[in-house]
């Protein structure tokens, strides 16, 4: 029994259509109600519209990615109680429509970060790149976040200053716009595309002044204790997505980056409904993460899987290298997941599908003539999808 084959679809505005996705061999769709503001209830009728459209194309709505956690919940501000109740009701509504896996993240302000969205690879493909020195140049010299220089080693600050000095005004603007707006806009981005977007972003960052890892953990623990009982009652599995990249940025705490983090998270509500999205790409950006070991240990609580690879380029710098090639031993990771699936079947668990999707992909061939969200080209993802499916078949035969 293979993992459920899924694909991320961004709704009506996605240039990859449901009939095209069906041709690839996809069984389940990963999507969200992108038009519903963060913190508001997902109505049954809106969920049904998307679910039924997917079903009409011959697939099922397998995973919600994401039901976003608002900044009010992360900060425990005045709107927190209302947003928590809305989150609970959204979970009930999703369950009533037969959708029972919900991915979310608890990253403050910035969901994920890259410094280059068109990183040229040796074979002529493109991927995304995170360069720590370049990010420091953005933080210290372009965004000019107060106290930013104190968050970086002196040698990084020196290299960042040289990088910033060599950038034109247009290059500075492109770097800032990519980090704050472009990579965030299609996934419930906090900051919109306005003339003063950098200042708006700084104001959001300032709201986390004085909130370190311990305080943010308290807020996550409170969230889990408030929503997990509802998820359990409704029969919904929640799965937190790792931080991307898995280390602190912009003075913000990161609390879902290491095996110790996930051990702590799972203890806060010790029930299978409180689970993990195993994102190989995000976790691999930190060299001290042993991904096969993490897959084995977290296996019983993994509800959703993202498979992609990265290649380390230096301390805290990496590029997305495809799906099979890079720093991740994808064979060992996938083998651990398939062994976990077999254990679940033997135990009589109902959640044996363990949906996976090919996460991100190299831009290649016809992708250069087709618009797509950053990281989500058609051909490059399809290549990764085929590679993972082939590797999976070989492992299953060997088992």
C-alpha angles and dihedrals in degrees: 000000000000127000113271109270110230138170132202112244122185098205130243094347094053112113088213107076129212093248089053091049090050090056090059092063098257118159103185136032125224112206146125142216093267093177095061111092116244111267096026127109120267102229120224092236092055092048090049093052092057094039093051094047090053091047091051088058090055100259138090134239096251106169137017110224103204135002090178123229108223125233086243089063093044090049097035092229130160095287093050098097093049093047091049091053090047089051091052091050091048089054091051091048093049091050091050087057093049098255110131110165118076124182119198139160136217100208112138117240097324117065099192136343138217129164098205124035094183105046108169115228125204094258094053098263125123132226138159126281135198115202113185095204091051091048089052089052089054093047099044105031108023105031090027094205109191111259093005095135090062091064095063134064114257093249091054090050090052093051091044091054091052092048093049092048090055096051124097119227089257092052091050091050093048092051093050094044092050093051098043104031117009099052092043107038099084095047105054094287116201096219123051129213101273134140092256097042093131092055092046088051092050090052090054091049091050090059087070095055106132094015109115131171095284093052093046089049089054089054093048091048090052091049092051093048090050100046106027095072088055091047090050092049091048094044095243124144116217119205124187118218118227121250113270109241096017099229135071120286134181092006090296122132121244115206105168102060111097140039089257089056092052093046088055094046093051091050092057091073107011099204132104091249087071100071148144139259102220103217107181093189096053095043094046092062086078110067094205091063110099099206101191090049091047091050090052095047097042093037099109090054099042109113101165134024132209113191123197138116139237133197119220115233098178139311107341093346125110145142131221104257102184127264111296102025123069141050095327121087091222093181092058093044095049092044090054091050094049091049088051090051090053090051090053092051091050090049092051095242117164096216097071098127095082095190116222132188131194101252117217119329146206116281105237146147111350091006088084090065096044127072119233142159114274109284095009110094118154104229096039093051091044089054090051091046091054092046093051092046091051093048089047093053091051093050093047091052090050091050 
